Amino acid sequence: MNKKLATIIALTGTSITTIHGLNRLHTSLCTCKNLLSNSENYYYEWRFGKIRYQKKGNGSPLLLIHDLTVGSSNYEYHRLINNLTEKHEIYSIDLLGYGMSDKPSMTYTNNLYEQLISDFIKNVIGRKTSVVVTGESASFVIMTCHNYPDIINKIVCINPQNLYLQNQIPSKQTSLLKLIIESPIIGTFIYHLFSNRTYIEKTFIKNYFYRHEEIKDKYIFNYLEAAHLGGYNSKYAFASYAGKYMNMNILNELKEINNSILLIGGEKEKGMQTTIENYKYYNPSIEDCYIPETKHLPQLEAPDEILEQLRMFL
């Protein structure tokens, strides 16, 4: 009996050591290219960690906010920034827990990001600001706009989150999933299953781009690096995302805000027409348009069409 127990313990220890080694190797390989680092990076010393951002151009301020999916960062907007600098002072940030910003081991929530955006606009930009935001980040921008109406001007949401999904709050099951992902070694291994090159490439093909020939290797590598900077701490934002801690019911806020809002949908994004119609039901003043032959990231897939819409609206 003692011999069997010793064998089990030895095998378990070997397995854990092997997984730990694989985790370290995977993180190292994903970040060795140093793609996101450049001389244009600035850092805002926020109370929960350093926030990386880029600043370019002159004119009315425009804040670009990326999605909350694995590998998201301000790289999402790199094909737009230089073409907006003639009329706008562009601020493009990495949210806490993403990209080159700090990734503390904490729970990431909608309210946390609402605080970040309001503090960033007040302390860094210092003027009333228009915002372009993608996907699930639209919810905390709408919350910020409702709670701090004096700091946000116009809002552009690219493929915003479905309101029904946005209303889903943490359950016992999703809270347990969050705890598992946050655990040492095994949790990190699970995170790497959702943030390796194969998974990110499949996500681009299935969800992000309609025209697969437009997907470039550099997009994959930049997302891969953004997902792993910060080492093991890079999993904490994903754990909160998977646990639905970033969700919040925004229906009342959506009804009450008076700002000019444009919703841009990828024509081929599944369910986006219904999603936009639901937003307009709660706020009939919302404008909308669709970018032909695109899915979730038209700013990467069809930047010229996005730029045209931004120039007309802003």
N, C-alpha and C positions, 0 to 999 in steps of 0.2 A: 504493500500500500504506500509506504513512504517513498519507494522507488518510483512508482507511478506519479505520485504527487511531485516529486523532484523533476521528473521528465516534463510534466505539464508546465511547471514553473519555468523551466529552462526554455521550452519552446515558446512560451508566451513572451519571455524576456527577449528572446532572439527576434521574434516577430515585431515587437514594439521597437527594438533598436533598428531593425531594417526599415520599418515605416518612417521612423524619425530621420534616418539617413536619406531616404527617398524624398522626404519633404524638403530637407535642406538643399539637396541637389536640384530639385525642381525650381525652388525659389531662386537659386543662384543662376540657373540657366535662363530663367525668364527675365531677369533684370540686368544681365551682363552687358547688353547693348547700350544702355544709358541713353535711350532715345528721347525721353521727355525733358531731359535737362538742357537748358539753354540760357543765354545771357539776358534774356528778357523776363526772367522769373523774378517776381517780387513776393514778399511774405508779409501777411497781416498777423500780428501776434494776438490772436484771440484767446479768450480765457480758457478754452478747452484744447487749444493747440494751434500750431502755425498753419495758416491757410495760404496756399500758393495761388498766385494770380498773375495774369499778364495784363499790361496796360499799354494801349497804343492809340494814336490819333488825337484829333481835336474836334470839339463841337459838343453837342448835347450828349450826356452820358448814356451808355447802353451796356447793361450787364448781361452776360451770357452764362447760363446755368445748365450743366449737363444732366443726363438721366441718372437713375440710381441702380442701373444694372451692373453686372460684373465687368470690370475693366473700363467703366465710364470715367471720363476726365474731360478737361477743357479741350483736349485734342479733338473732340467731337466737332468743334467749330473751326478748326484750323483753316478750312477752305473758304470761310466767310470773312475772317477778321480783317485781312489787309484790304478787302474791297469795301469795307465800311468806315475806314479811318478818315476819309475826307470830310465827312459830316458828323462823325460821332467819336467821342472819347470812349474807347472800348475797354471794358473790364471783363476778363474771362477767367473764372475761378475753378479750382478743384475743391469740391465740398470736403468737409471733414470726413475722414475715412476713405477718401478716394484719391487717385492720382498721386501727386507729390505732396499733398497736404498731410499733416500728422494723422495717425490712425490709432488713437488711444483705445484701450480695452474697456469699452463702455457700451451702453445701449444707445443706439441711434434712433431718434424719433422725428416725427414731423415737426414737433414743437422745437426741437433742437435746431433744425435747419431754418425754421422761421426766425429764431433768435439770431442765427448766423447771418442771414441775409439782411435783416434790419440793422444789425450792428455794422456789417460791412458797408452798407450804403451810408449810414450816419458817420462812421469813423474814417472810412477810406475815400469814398466818392464825395460825400459832403454835399450832394445836390439831389434834387428829385430826379429819379432815374427810370428809364424804360427798361424792360426785361424781356429777354428771349429765353425760353425754357423748354426742355424736352421731356416727354413721357411722364413718369411718376413724380418728377420734381415739380410739376405744375401745381400740385395741391398745396405745398407749403408757400409757393409764391402767391397764390390766391389768398391764403391765410394771412400772409404778411401784408398784402395789399389791403385786406379788410381791417386788420388791427392797427396798421400804420399808414393811413391813406395819404399822409403828407409826403411820403418818401418815394412812392412809386407812381410813375406816369402811365405809359401804355404797356400792355402785356401781349406778347406773342407766345402762344403755346404750340409746339410742334408735336403732333400725335399724343395728346394728353391721355392720361390713364382713364379707363372706363370707370364711371362713377360708382357702379355697383361693386367692382373689385376694390375701389378706393375705400369703400365703407367697411370692408372686412377688417375686424380687429383681432388681436392675438387671442388664440384659444389655448387650451391645455396642450393640444397636439403641436401647435406651432411654437409654443413656448418651450416645449421639450426639445423640438428640433433645434431651436436657437441654442439651448444649453449644450446639446451634443456637438454642434459645430464649433462652439466656443471652447470645448474641452481640448486639452493639449494633445498632440500627436494624432489621435484618431480624428478629432474635429478638423485639424489642419489637412489631413489626408482627404477627408470628404470635401473640404473647400477646394482642394487642388483638382478634384474630379470635375468640379464645375468651373474651373478657371484655367484649364490647360489649353494648349493650342487647338487641339481637335474640337473641343467643346465650343470655344470662341469662334472658330472658323464655321462650324455648323450653325451657330447662332446668326452669323452674318448672312449665310446662305438662306436659312429658313425664315429669319425674322427681319433682318436689317435692310437687305438689298433685294430689289425685284430683279434687276439686271445683274446677274452673277458675274458677268465679264467686267463689271466696274469695280469689283472687290480687289483691292491691292494687298499684297503681302504686308506692306508697311502698316496698313490699318490693323491687321491681325497682331503684328508684333507690338504696336503701341498699346493696344488694349491689353495684351498679355503682360507687358511691363507694368502698366498702371494697376493691374489686378494684384501684383506681387510686391510692389514697392512697400517698404515697411515690414517686410518679413512676415512672421506669423500673425502680427496684428492686423494684417490686411483682411483677415477673415471676419473681423468683428462687425463691420458694416454689412457684410453679406449675411451674417447670422441674424442681425436685426431685420434685414430685408426679408429673408426667408421666414422669419417669425412673425411678419406683418406688423412690426413695431413702427414702421414708417408710414403706415396708413392712418387716415383720419377722415371722418365725415365732414365734407366741406359744403354741403348743400345750402345751409343758411348763409354762409359767407359768399358763396357764388351768387345768390339771389340779391345780396345787399350792396355789393361793390358797384361803383358807377364809372370805373375806368374804362377806357377804350380797350377792347380785347379782340384779338384776331387768333382764331384757331386754324392751324395749317395741318392738313391731313395728307398722309401718303395715300395716293389713290388705291394702291394695292394692299394697304394695311388692313388686316382682317378686322371687321367690325367697327372701323373708324367712323364711317358715315353715321351709324347709330349712336356712337359715343358723342360725336359733335352735335347731333340733333338733341341728345339729352342735355348737354351743356346749354344749348340755346333755349331749351324748354324752361330751365331755371333762370336764365338771363337772356331774354330775347334780343338785347342790344348787341350781343356777340356777333362778330363777322366771321366768315369762314371761307376757305378756299382749299383746293386739292392740287397736289403736284402729281402730274401724270407719270405712270410707270415707276413709282417709288413705293417703298415700304416705310420702315420705322425711322431711318436716318436720311431723309432727303437732303439735309445739309452736307452730307458726304457724297450721296449718290447723284444729286442734281443741284449743286450749289448755286448755279446761275438763276434757276427758277426761284429758289428761296430768296436770293438777293433781290430779285425783282419785286417780290411780295413785300419784303422788308422796306425797301425804298419807297414804295407806294404808301405803306401803312404808317411808317415812322416819320 
